[in-house]
Amino acid sequence: MPASSEAILSDLNPETSDPAPVEVVQGDSPVILGLPHTGTFLPEDIRAALNARGRVLADTDWHIERLYDGLLPGVTTVRATFHRYVIDANRGPDDASLYPGQNTTGLVPLTDFDGQPIWDVAPTEADIADRKARFHAPYHAALAAEIARVRARHGVAILYDCHSIRSHIPFLFDGILPDFNIGTDSGRSCAPAIEAATQEIAAATGRTHVLNGRFKGGWTTRHYGQPDHGVHAIQMELAQSTHLASEAPPFAYDAQKAEALRVPLKAILTKLAALAAELKA
């Protein structure tokens, strides 16, 4: 890593105190935004165990909370404050691979998205168990509670899981990632109308898009998406080139790019909220 890694980190990691592991903003919309990978908090013992490469936090979903802010009135948000290197809130507690046979990262990643080690001192099984209890379980308890609350209010809940990733990562995928990567666990996690509406709006932008391509939806989408029981889940993985000035440190937000992207994202969320009345279990 470059010699300036620590200086970069000081700008990228503002959460220096110990926040609650999850932040919840309750709304009255049938739509819930999941934000499992925007947090940058690292407990000091975990930060100390990372190597210089790990401490850059390159695999953060940079500025996704800002990108979606204000797009849908009354939306509920559930956001993990901790970094995915602490523990990945979008992996199952059993650490089963989401993509068997393909390169990926686990519940507590040992490498970054480029396949490079991120730890000076790798986490032990005891460390992982502790992080499940302190971070992973509270996030999912909060998310499950909000899904139950919204479903009780509306008869249906639509979980829209917000993600982003660098557009070029040879360790994970070939070539350049499409701008919009829609995941519905191959149609199992939501009603066809949700999948179709999201894809239609993405296609209308003229941007590159794919349905259930390299990213079919993480554990969150697959676990909570139970359309027969009134809970619909869909994942949107955005290429970071759509809203960042650069996909390298300091991962700056590009307001002009982002404002253009917010238009179709708002249309998607608005359409999903409108569909809720038709999807009551």
Secondary structure, 3 states (H helix, E strand, C coil): CCCCHHHHHHHHCCCCCCCCCEEEECCCCCEEEEECCCCCECCHHHHHHECCCHHHCCCCCCCHHHHHCCCCCCCEEEEECECCCCCCCCCCCCCCCCCCCCCCCCCCCCECCCCCECECCCCCHHHHHHHHHHHHHHHHHHHHHHHHHHHHHHCCEEEEEEEEECCCCCCCCCCCCCCEEEECCCCCCCCHHHHHHHHHHHHHCCCCEEECCCCCCCHHHHHHCEHHHCEEEEEEEEEHHHCECCCCCCCCECHHHHHHHHHHHHHHHHHHHHHHHHCCC
